[in-house]
Amino acid sequence: MKKLTAIFVALFVGVFVIGFATAPRTIAHEGEEHADEAAAAVHEAEVDDSEEATEAETGPYAYVAQSGDSYTKMARKAVQTFGILNDVDLSQAQIIYVETKLTQEAGTPELNVGESVKVDETAVRAVIDMAKELDAATIAQWDYYVQFVDFNTDAVGQVTE
């Protein structure tokens, strides 16, 4: 009986470890590698769902990762939401610049389905201000990536309240 119990426990642990190792993950970084270092004024975005954040710290930028989501896509959604709420007009190249900076500042995290993700509004504002100061040549370089990006973020992240 002890042998049977030991086999059952070993089998259960093996299935658990394999299931955990192969759990659905998405990589936050989507290949935007031609980026400058973000300014020190940018606050690191929060990914730790164990921390309680107030509305003032996160604004409306709290999401739950869905299958196919990435941190970059959630940062894109936060940038677009910020733009709508604050009447900020950015080009698609500038949006890519901002989402890339935010993702890099967050440490390019991998996300698990169901994971809570918070993008700090102060960080979004700081990088948007940087994007507004980009010269035409730099914007042209970021414009190359526009062809690879789907800017429809309706299905990205389940918004948390």
N, C-alpha and C positions, 0 to 999 in steps of 0.2 A: 504494500500500500504506500509506503514511504517513497519507493521508487517511482510509482505512478504519480504521486503528488509532485515529486521533484521534476519529472518530465513535463507535467502540466505547467508548473511554474516557469520552467525554462522556455517552453513553447510560448506562453503568454508574454514573457519579457521579450522574447525574440520578435514576436508580432508587434508589440508596442514600439520597440526600437526601430524596426523597419518602417512601421506606419509613421512614426515621428520624422524619420529621416527623409521620407518621400512625401511628406505633407505638402499640399499645394503652396507654392511660394511664387512671388513675382519679384523681379529685380527692379529696384527703384530707378536705377540709372538706365537710360535708353540710348546710350552711345554718344551723348553730347560731350566730346572730350576736348574741344578747342575753347576752353574757358579760362578767363583770368581768375585770380584769387579774389574772393569776395572781400569787401571792406570790413574792417573790424567792427563797424557800427551794426553789422547784421547780427541779429541774435539767432542762436541755433534753434531750429524748429524742434518741437517736442514730439517724440515718438513713443515715450514711455506712458502706456495707458494706466500705470499704477499711480501717477501723479494727478491730483485734483487741480484743474486749472479754472480760473474764473473767466467770466465772459470778457472782461477787459484784457486778459492775457491772450486769449485765442480768437476773440471776435467770432465770426460765424464759420471759422475754418476748422471744424472738427468732423472727421469722417470715420467710417468703418470700412476697411479694405474688403472689396469684393473680388471674385475671381477675375483675373486679367488686369487688376489695378496695379499701379506702381506709385511710388512716392512722387515721381516726376509728374504723373497725371494728376495726382491730388494737389500738388503745388500749382499746376496749371489751373485747376479749378479754383483754388484759393485766389490766384492772381486775377482771374476773370471775374470772380465774385467781388473782389476788392475794387476792380475797375468799374463795375456796374454800380456798386453802392456809393462810390466816391467820385463818380463821373470822371474817371481817368481813361484817356484814350491812348492805347499802346498799339504799335504795329505787331503783327504776328512774330516778327523777328525779335522784337523787344520782349514779348511774352516768353519766347524760348530762352532768351538770355536770363530773365528773372527766374523761371522755373528751374533752370540749370543751376543757378547760384544757390537757390533755396535747397535744392537736393544735395548739392555739395556741402553746404553748411550743416545739413542734417546728418552728414556722414554717409550718404548714398545707401540708405538702409534697405534691406530686403523686407518685404511685408508678408505676413501670413494672412490668409483669408480670415476675416472677422477681427483683425487687429485694429485697435483704435489709433487714429493718427490725428495729431493736432499740428496745424501750421500757424505759427505765431504771426499775428497781424502786424506787429512792430517790424518784424523781419521782412514781411511782404512789402510794407511801405518803404523801408530803407532800400531794398533792392530795386523797387520800382523807381525811386528817385534816382538811383544810379543809372537805370536803363534810359531815363529821360535825358540824361547827359551824354549818352553815347554819340559819337560823331558818325557821319554818313558812311564812312569806310567800314567802321566796326559793325554798324547795322547791316551793311551789305554782306559782311562775312556771316553773320547770324542768319541772314535771309536764306542762305543756302539750305538750312535745315527745315525751312517751312514746308517744303515739298514732302517731307517724311512724317509730318505731324498731323494727327486728327485733332482739331481744336474743339470738337463737340464733346463736352465733358458731362453731358446729362446723365450718363450711366456710370460715371466714375464715383466711387465711394457712396456709401449710404450716409447721408447727412445725419449727425447726431444732434440732439437738442439738449 
